[in-house]
Amino acid sequence: MSKIFDFMKNHFDFKIYNVTWIPVLVVLLIIPCVMYLPAEYGYENGLLENMQMIFLFGACIMGFCVKKNKKFFKFVSLVIIILMLREINCGRTLFFPIPGEVNAYYGWKDIKYGYLAHPIYGLYIASVVVYFLWNKLFINLWNIIKNVKFPVWNILLMILGIVLGLYAEKATHNFVFEEMAELLVYTSLVGIIWLYGFNKNFQVEG
């Protein structure tokens, strides 16, 4: 039992940081938003998705601005770009709406050269993986896991967002609920990146 407590003491940080309050606020707003926000706020390019993109863009910029362990955080930013492209379906939901229909978009098969979208997206993901392996960033990742505490509340809030998002998608089909859950994931992730990138209690040389 003492070993368990020693492990928790050495690896878990239960402190609530300023960046933790943002996802906490999102959690508190989930029920009111589901009850009172119009469904269109959860549509593609709606208010909630735009807020998600703002947080993801901020996380991406943060990764490129970190002074220590630069290659690792550049990799983090490249992964964030993958998430951003996923949110906008590689641009399909930005540029190819179906006229006269609500929250409906042409499929890639209906778009000229659309068949190239998935291969290009896959190629980008593969290049990010190659960057990770080529620079041996698994060593950096292991050093972080081994030497730096985990921001418990931000991690738990991110996991909660993932669980709620899966539930919303599979069981409720409520767009607002689903997008609020994703917003919870991304705001928690932003906090984690900020802590590891800029808070001296979480930084490790790379």
C-alpha positions as CSV (number, residue, x, y, z in Angstrom):
1,M,0.0,0.0,0.0
2,S,2.8,2.4,0.8
3,K,4.3,1.8,-2.6
4,I,1.0,2.8,-4.2
5,F,0.9,6.0,-2.1
6,D,4.6,6.8,-3.0
7,F,3.8,6.3,-6.7
8,M,0.8,8.6,-6.5
9,K,2.8,11.2,-4.6
10,N,5.7,11.1,-7.1
11,H,3.5,11.0,-10.3
12,F,0.2,12.6,-9.6
13,D,-0.4,16.3,-9.2
14,F,-3.9,17.0,-7.8
15,K,-3.4,20.8,-7.8
16,I,-6.1,22.8,-9.7
17,Y,-4.3,25.2,-12.0
18,N,-5.9,28.2,-13.7
19,V,-6.0,26.3,-17.0
20,T,-8.1,23.6,-15.2
21,W,-11.0,26.0,-14.5
22,I,-11.8,26.3,-18.3
23,P,-12.8,22.6,-18.7
24,V,-14.5,22.7,-15.3
25,L,-16.6,25.6,-16.6
26,V,-17.4,23.5,-19.8
27,V,-18.6,20.6,-17.6
28,L,-20.9,22.9,-15.6
29,L,-22.3,24.3,-18.9
30,I,-23.0,21.0,-20.6
31,I,-26.5,20.4,-19.1
32,P,-27.7,24.0,-19.5
33,C,-26.4,24.1,-23.1
34,V,-28.0,20.8,-24.0
35,M,-31.3,22.0,-22.5
36,Y,-31.4,25.5,-23.9
37,L,-29.1,25.9,-26.9
38,P,-30.7,25.6,-30.4
39,A,-29.6,22.4,-32.2
40,E,-27.9,24.5,-34.9
41,Y,-25.2,25.6,-32.4
42,G,-24.0,22.0,-32.6
43,Y,-23.9,21.8,-36.4
44,E,-20.8,21.8,-38.5
45,N,-19.2,25.3,-38.5
46,G,-21.6,26.2,-35.7
47,L,-20.7,28.2,-32.6
48,L,-19.5,25.2,-30.6
49,E,-17.3,23.8,-33.3
50,N,-15.8,27.3,-34.0
51,M,-14.9,27.5,-30.3
52,Q,-13.2,24.1,-30.5
53,M,-11.2,25.3,-33.5
54,I,-10.1,28.4,-31.5
55,F,-8.8,26.3,-28.6
56,L,-7.1,23.8,-31.0
57,F,-5.5,26.7,-32.9
58,G,-4.3,28.1,-29.6
59,A,-2.9,24.7,-28.6
60,C,-1.1,24.4,-32.0
61,I,0.5,27.9,-31.6
62,M,1.6,27.0,-28.0
63,G,3.3,23.9,-29.2
64,F,5.4,25.8,-31.6
65,C,6.3,28.4,-29.0
66,V,7.6,26.1,-26.3
67,K,11.3,26.8,-25.6
68,K,12.3,23.5,-24.0
69,N,11.9,20.1,-25.7
70,K,11.1,21.9,-29.0
71,K,11.0,18.9,-31.3
72,F,8.6,17.1,-29.1
73,F,6.2,20.0,-28.8
74,K,6.5,20.6,-32.5
75,F,5.2,17.0,-32.9
76,V,2.4,17.9,-30.5
77,S,1.4,20.8,-32.7
78,L,1.5,18.6,-35.8
79,V,-0.9,16.2,-34.0
80,I,-3.2,19.1,-33.2
81,I,-3.3,20.0,-36.9
82,I,-4.5,16.4,-37.5
83,L,-7.4,17.1,-35.0
84,M,-8.2,20.4,-36.7
85,L,-8.3,18.8,-40.1
86,R,-10.6,16.1,-38.7
87,E,-13.0,18.8,-37.3
88,I,-13.5,20.4,-40.7
89,N,-13.3,17.1,-42.6
90,C,-10.2,18.3,-44.4
91,G,-12.1,21.4,-45.6
92,R,-15.1,19.6,-46.9
93,T,-17.5,21.1,-44.4
94,L,-16.0,24.6,-45.0
95,F,-16.2,24.7,-48.8
96,F,-18.7,22.2,-50.0
97,P,-22.1,22.7,-48.4
98,I,-25.2,21.4,-50.2
99,P,-27.2,24.5,-51.2
100,G,-30.7,24.6,-49.6
101,E,-30.0,21.9,-47.1
102,V,-29.2,22.2,-43.4
103,N,-26.0,20.8,-42.0
104,A,-25.5,18.8,-45.2
105,Y,-22.3,18.6,-47.3
106,Y,-21.2,16.9,-50.5
107,G,-19.1,13.8,-50.0
108,W,-15.6,13.6,-51.4
109,K,-16.9,11.2,-54.1
110,D,-19.1,14.1,-55.4
111,I,-16.3,16.6,-55.5
112,K,-13.8,17.0,-58.3
113,Y,-10.5,15.4,-57.3
114,G,-12.1,14.6,-53.9
115,Y,-10.7,11.1,-54.1
116,L,-7.3,12.7,-53.3
117,A,-8.4,14.0,-49.9
118,H,-8.1,10.9,-47.8
119,P,-4.7,9.8,-49.3
120,I,-3.3,13.3,-48.7
121,Y,-4.6,13.3,-45.2
122,G,-3.2,9.8,-44.6
123,L,0.1,10.9,-46.0
124,Y,0.2,13.8,-43.6
125,I,-0.5,11.5,-40.6
126,A,2.2,9.1,-41.8
127,S,4.7,12.0,-42.1
128,V,3.9,13.0,-38.5
129,V,4.5,9.4,-37.3
130,V,7.8,9.4,-39.3
131,Y,8.8,12.7,-37.6
132,F,8.1,11.1,-34.2
133,L,10.2,8.0,-34.9
134,W,13.0,9.7,-36.9
135,N,13.6,12.1,-34.0
136,K,13.3,9.4,-31.4
137,L,10.6,11.4,-29.6
138,F,9.5,8.2,-27.8
139,I,12.5,8.8,-25.6
140,N,11.2,12.3,-24.8
141,L,7.8,10.9,-24.1
142,W,9.2,8.3,-21.8
143,N,11.2,11.0,-19.9
144,I,8.1,13.0,-19.4
145,I,6.1,10.0,-18.2
146,K,9.0,8.9,-15.9
147,N,10.1,12.3,-14.5
148,V,7.1,14.6,-14.6
149,K,3.9,14.5,-12.6
150,F,0.5,14.0,-14.3
151,P,-2.0,16.9,-14.0
152,V,-4.7,14.7,-12.7
153,W,-7.7,16.9,-13.0
154,N,-7.0,17.9,-16.6
155,I,-6.5,14.3,-17.6
156,L,-9.6,13.1,-15.9
157,L,-11.7,15.9,-17.5
158,M,-10.3,15.0,-20.9
159,I,-11.2,11.3,-20.3
160,L,-14.7,12.4,-19.2
161,G,-15.1,14.4,-22.4
162,I,-14.1,11.4,-24.5
163,V,-16.6,9.2,-22.6
164,L,-19.4,11.8,-22.9
165,G,-18.7,12.3,-26.6
166,L,-18.9,8.6,-27.3
167,Y,-22.2,8.4,-25.4
168,A,-23.6,11.4,-27.1
169,E,-22.7,10.1,-30.5
170,K,-24.0,6.5,-30.0
171,A,-26.9,7.0,-27.6
172,T,-28.4,10.5,-27.9
173,H,-27.5,11.8,-31.4
174,N,-27.6,15.3,-29.8
175,F,-25.3,17.6,-31.7
176,V,-25.0,20.1,-28.9
177,F,-24.2,17.4,-26.3
178,E,-21.6,15.9,-28.7
179,E,-19.9,19.2,-29.5
180,M,-19.8,20.2,-25.8
181,A,-18.1,16.9,-25.0
182,E,-15.5,17.6,-27.7
183,L,-15.1,21.1,-26.3
184,L,-14.4,19.6,-22.9
185,V,-11.7,17.3,-24.5
186,Y,-10.0,20.1,-26.3
187,T,-10.0,22.6,-23.4
188,S,-8.6,19.9,-21.1
189,L,-5.9,19.2,-23.8
190,V,-5.0,22.8,-24.1
191,G,-4.4,23.0,-20.3
192,I,-2.2,19.9,-20.4
193,I,-0.1,21.3,-23.2
194,W,0.3,24.6,-21.4
195,L,1.3,22.9,-18.2
196,Y,3.9,20.7,-19.8
197,G,5.2,23.5,-22.1
198,F,5.2,26.5,-19.8
199,N,4.8,25.6,-16.2
200,K,8.2,24.9,-14.5
201,N,6.7,22.2,-12.3
202,F,6.0,20.1,-15.4
203,Q,8.8,20.9,-17.8
204,V,11.6,18.4,-18.7
205,E,14.6,18.9,-20.9
206,G,14.5,17.2,-24.3
